[in-house]
Amino acid sequence: MNVGTASFVKSSAVVKECPPPEYPEYAFIGRSNVGKSSLINSLVNQRSLAKTSSTPGKTQLINHFIINEKSDPWYIVDLPGYGFAKAPKKERHKWADFIREYFLFRESLMGAVVLIDARHTPQRIDLEFMEWLGENDIPFIIAFTKFDKLSSAQRNKNMANYQKEMLKTWTEMPMCFYTSAETGFGKPELLNFIGETNQFFGED
């Protein structure tokens, strides 16, 4: 699938303020500073559609971006990162509440794209979040970010460790994509998956 156009639609503080659920959408989420905004910008061929920052926790709202609006529209949804963020505890709890509400009740959600930094060992907060998605029957895929930062040997070792850890809980691995916002590695595969999944939008 090609991305022809991509534009910001709106930011929402609560789920009821989100755009009408008329197009398929994919929620991008991960730990703070995982490279979420950079990957979104890479996917849509823009430098600053999603705002990047070296400060963890920059995203604090539900941000909708419409892709290919005039042909086959769909949404990328940029959600606040979970985990460490330089924000008051009360604010972080508020994010958690509306993130749960979004995943549980957003009718047009096709699934979550859980971003995980490929350089790190499995983190409990990532594993627990994916377990929560599974317990609530919310489809998700994993997008490992910053894959270009690893040697081939490191890639193989880290991915084997991740698979070993996840298979302690899951009967099989979720679908995984390996990406780099800098080089574009993995971008065609991730976009093609979204394009194929869009065909099922509206089916019961």
C-alpha positions as CSV (number, residue, x, y, z in Angstrom):
1,M,0.0,0.0,0.0
2,N,1.2,3.5,-0.8
3,V,0.6,6.6,1.3
4,G,-0.4,9.5,-1.0
5,T,-1.6,12.0,1.6
6,A,-1.5,12.3,5.3
7,S,-2.8,15.1,7.5
8,F,-3.6,15.9,11.1
9,V,-7.3,15.8,11.9
10,K,-7.7,16.6,15.6
11,S,-6.5,15.9,19.1
12,S,-9.0,14.5,21.6
13,A,-8.8,14.6,25.4
14,V,-11.6,12.0,25.8
15,V,-12.8,9.2,23.5
16,K,-16.2,10.8,22.8
17,E,-14.4,13.7,21.2
18,C,-12.7,11.5,18.6
19,P,-13.7,11.8,14.9
20,P,-16.7,9.8,13.8
21,P,-15.7,6.1,13.5
22,E,-16.2,5.9,9.8
23,Y,-12.8,4.7,8.7
24,P,-10.5,1.9,9.9
25,E,-7.9,3.0,12.4
26,Y,-4.7,1.7,14.0
27,A,-3.5,2.8,17.4
28,F,0.2,3.3,17.7
29,I,1.3,2.9,21.3
30,G,4.4,2.0,23.3
31,R,6.6,3.0,26.2
32,S,7.6,6.6,26.3
33,N,10.5,7.5,24.0
34,V,10.2,4.3,22.0
35,G,10.3,6.2,18.7
36,K,6.6,6.2,18.0
37,S,6.4,9.7,16.4
38,S,9.4,9.0,14.2
39,L,8.0,5.8,12.9
40,I,4.7,7.4,12.1
41,N,6.4,10.2,10.2
42,S,8.5,7.6,8.3
43,L,5.3,5.7,7.3
44,V,3.6,8.8,5.9
45,N,6.7,10.3,4.2
46,Q,6.7,13.4,6.3
47,R,9.2,14.9,8.8
48,S,6.9,16.4,11.3
49,L,3.3,15.2,11.0
50,A,3.6,13.6,14.5
51,K,5.5,15.7,16.9
52,T,8.8,14.2,18.0
53,S,10.6,15.1,21.2
54,S,13.6,13.9,23.3
55,T,11.3,14.4,26.4
56,P,9.4,11.2,27.2
57,G,5.7,11.6,27.5
58,K,5.3,14.4,25.0
59,T,2.1,12.9,23.5
60,Q,-0.8,13.6,26.0
61,L,-3.9,13.3,23.8
62,I,-5.5,11.0,21.3
63,N,-4.2,12.3,18.0
64,H,-5.9,11.3,14.7
65,F,-4.1,11.5,11.3
66,I,-6.1,10.7,8.2
67,I,-4.2,8.8,5.5
68,N,-5.2,8.7,1.8
69,E,-8.3,10.8,2.5
70,K,-9.5,11.1,-1.2
71,S,-9.0,7.4,-2.1
72,D,-9.1,4.7,0.6
73,P,-9.0,6.7,3.9
74,W,-7.8,5.2,7.2
75,Y,-6.5,6.7,10.4
76,I,-3.3,6.4,12.3
77,V,-3.9,7.2,15.9
78,D,-1.0,8.4,18.0
79,L,-1.7,7.5,21.7
80,P,0.2,8.6,24.8
81,G,3.1,6.4,25.8
82,Y,2.9,4.3,28.8
83,G,5.6,4.1,31.5
84,F,7.9,6.9,32.5
85,A,6.8,10.4,31.5
86,K,7.7,13.8,32.9
87,A,4.2,14.6,33.9
88,P,2.3,14.7,37.2
89,K,1.1,11.3,38.5
90,K,-2.5,12.6,38.2
91,E,-2.1,13.3,34.5
92,R,-0.6,9.8,33.9
93,H,-3.6,8.2,35.5
94,K,-5.9,10.2,33.3
95,W,-4.1,9.0,30.2
96,A,-4.4,5.4,31.4
97,D,-8.1,5.8,31.9
98,F,-8.8,7.2,28.4
99,I,-6.4,4.7,26.8
100,R,-8.4,1.8,28.3
101,E,-11.6,3.4,27.2
102,Y,-10.3,4.0,23.7
103,F,-9.3,0.4,23.3
104,L,-12.4,-1.1,24.8
105,F,-15.0,1.0,23.1
106,R,-13.7,2.6,19.9
107,E,-15.8,0.9,17.1
108,S,-13.5,1.6,14.2
109,L,-10.3,0.3,15.8
110,M,-8.8,-2.5,13.7
111,G,-6.0,-3.1,16.2
112,A,-3.0,-1.8,18.1
113,V,0.5,-1.4,16.8
114,V,2.6,-2.0,20.0
115,L,6.0,-0.4,19.5
116,I,9.0,-2.0,21.3
117,D,12.6,-0.8,21.2
118,A,14.5,-3.7,19.6
119,R,17.7,-2.9,21.5
120,H,16.3,-3.8,24.9
121,T,15.5,-7.0,26.7
122,P,11.8,-7.8,27.3
123,Q,10.3,-5.2,29.6
124,R,7.6,-6.1,32.1
125,I,5.4,-3.1,31.3
126,D,5.3,-4.1,27.6
127,L,4.5,-7.7,28.4
128,E,1.8,-6.7,30.8
129,F,0.2,-4.3,28.3
130,M,0.1,-6.9,25.6
131,E,-1.4,-9.4,28.1
132,W,-4.1,-6.8,28.8
133,L,-4.9,-6.5,25.1
134,G,-5.1,-10.2,24.8
135,E,-7.4,-10.6,27.8
136,N,-9.7,-8.0,26.3
137,D,-9.7,-9.6,22.8
138,I,-8.1,-6.5,21.2
139,P,-6.0,-7.5,18.2
140,F,-2.4,-6.2,18.1
141,I,0.9,-6.6,16.3
142,I,4.4,-5.7,17.5
143,A,6.6,-3.2,15.6
144,F,10.1,-3.4,16.9
145,T,11.7,0.0,16.4
146,K,15.3,1.1,15.9
147,F,16.3,-2.2,14.2
148,D,19.1,-0.4,12.4
149,K,20.9,0.2,15.6
150,L,21.6,-3.6,16.1
151,S,24.1,-5.9,14.4
152,S,22.7,-9.0,12.8
153,A,23.9,-11.1,15.7
154,Q,22.3,-8.7,18.2
155,R,19.0,-8.8,16.3
156,N,18.9,-12.6,16.3
157,K,19.8,-12.7,20.0
158,N,17.3,-10.1,21.1
159,M,14.4,-11.5,19.0
160,A,15.1,-15.0,20.3
161,N,15.0,-13.7,23.9
162,Y,11.7,-11.9,23.2
163,Q,10.1,-14.9,21.7
164,K,11.2,-17.1,24.6
165,E,9.8,-14.6,27.1
166,M,6.4,-14.2,25.3
167,L,5.9,-17.9,24.8
168,K,5.8,-18.3,28.5
169,T,2.3,-16.6,28.3
170,W,1.2,-16.9,24.7
171,T,0.7,-20.1,22.7
172,E,2.2,-18.4,19.6
173,M,3.9,-15.2,18.8
174,P,1.9,-12.2,17.6
175,M,2.7,-10.9,14.2
176,C,5.9,-8.9,14.3
177,F,7.5,-6.3,12.1
178,Y,11.0,-5.0,12.3
179,T,11.4,-1.3,11.5
180,S,13.7,1.6,11.3
181,A,12.4,5.2,11.1
182,E,15.8,6.3,9.8
183,T,16.3,3.8,7.0
184,G,12.7,2.9,6.2
185,F,13.4,-0.7,6.9
186,G,10.2,-2.7,7.4
187,K,8.0,0.2,6.2
188,P,6.5,-1.6,3.1
189,E,5.7,-4.7,5.1
190,L,3.9,-2.8,7.8
191,L,1.9,-0.7,5.3
192,N,1.0,-3.7,3.3
193,F,-0.4,-5.4,6.4
194,I,-2.5,-2.4,7.1
195,G,-3.8,-2.3,3.5
196,E,-4.8,-5.9,3.7
197,T,-6.5,-5.5,7.1
198,N,-8.4,-2.5,5.9
199,Q,-10.4,-4.8,3.6
200,F,-12.1,-6.3,6.6
201,F,-13.3,-3.0,8.0
202,G,-17.0,-3.1,8.8
203,E,-17.3,-6.9,8.9
204,D,-18.9,-8.4,12.0
